Amino acid sequence: MLNRYRRDAAVLAAYLAQFDTADPDPPNTHSGTATSFSDDDVDRARLRRDYAQACYWSTATDFTDDDIDALAHMRLAYGFTATG
């Protein structure tokens, strides 16, 4: 089963890699009085976080029940079938 979860995570990571997942330390474009992030900022941060997590899972040597559940939910969020 470990290989199945790793494969499913790798497919998810490959899918997410097509988006802007690089974290280039962009210049601060927000004014000093900004108190919130734009939807684009939140979406990019979520993609980067999900991409990093999927990459981690694709090389994991063990999966907890929580990992399996989180992988299934992440796959569903991006339109894939659930794992598990």
C-alpha positions as CSV (number, residue, x, y, z in Angstrom):
1,M,0.0,0.0,0.0
2,L,2.9,2.4,0.7
3,N,3.8,2.4,-3.0
4,R,0.2,3.3,-3.9
5,Y,0.1,6.3,-1.6
6,R,3.5,7.4,-2.8
7,R,2.4,7.1,-6.5
8,D,-0.8,9.0,-5.8
9,A,1.2,11.8,-4.1
10,A,3.6,11.9,-7.0
11,V,0.8,12.3,-9.5
12,L,-0.7,15.1,-7.4
13,A,2.8,16.8,-7.1
14,A,3.2,16.6,-10.9
15,Y,-0.2,18.2,-11.4
16,L,0.6,21.0,-8.9
17,A,4.0,21.6,-10.5
18,Q,2.4,23.1,-13.5
19,F,1.3,26.1,-11.4
20,D,3.5,28.8,-10.0
21,T,4.8,26.8,-7.1
22,A,8.2,28.5,-6.9
23,D,8.6,30.7,-3.8
24,P,10.9,33.4,-5.2
25,D,10.8,36.0,-2.4
26,P,8.9,38.6,-4.4
27,P,9.3,42.3,-3.6
28,N,6.8,43.6,-1.1
29,T,4.1,45.1,-3.2
30,H,1.8,45.8,-0.3
31,S,1.7,49.1,1.4
32,G,2.7,49.2,5.0
33,T,-0.9,49.6,6.0
34,A,-2.1,46.4,4.3
35,T,-3.9,44.1,6.8
36,S,-4.9,41.3,4.5
37,F,-3.7,39.2,1.6
38,S,-5.4,39.1,-1.7
39,D,-7.1,35.9,-3.0
40,D,-4.2,35.4,-5.4
41,D,-1.7,35.5,-2.6
42,V,-3.7,33.0,-0.6
43,D,-4.1,30.7,-3.7
44,R,-0.4,30.8,-4.5
45,A,0.5,30.1,-0.9
46,R,-1.9,27.2,-0.8
47,L,-0.5,25.7,-4.0
48,R,3.1,26.0,-2.7
49,R,2.1,24.4,0.6
50,D,0.2,21.6,-1.1
51,Y,2.9,21.0,-3.7
52,A,5.6,20.8,-1.0
53,Q,3.4,18.3,1.0
54,A,2.7,16.2,-2.0
55,C,6.4,16.0,-2.8
56,Y,7.2,15.0,0.8
57,W,4.5,12.2,0.6
58,S,5.9,11.0,-2.7
59,T,9.1,10.0,-1.0
60,A,7.7,9.1,2.4
61,T,8.9,5.8,4.0
62,D,5.7,5.6,6.2
63,F,2.2,6.9,6.1
64,T,0.1,7.5,9.2
65,D,-3.7,7.3,9.1
66,D,-3.8,11.1,9.2
67,D,-1.4,11.3,6.2
68,I,-3.7,9.0,4.2
69,D,-6.7,11.0,5.1
70,A,-5.0,14.3,4.3
71,L,-3.8,12.9,1.0
72,A,-7.3,11.8,0.1
73,H,-8.8,15.2,0.9
74,M,-6.1,17.0,-1.0
75,R,-6.6,14.8,-4.1
76,L,-10.3,15.4,-3.9
77,A,-9.8,19.2,-3.6
78,Y,-7.8,19.1,-6.9
79,G,-10.3,16.9,-8.8
80,F,-8.7,13.5,-8.4
81,T,-10.2,10.4,-6.9
82,A,-9.5,9.8,-3.2
83,T,-6.8,7.5,-2.0
84,G,-7.3,4.9,0.5
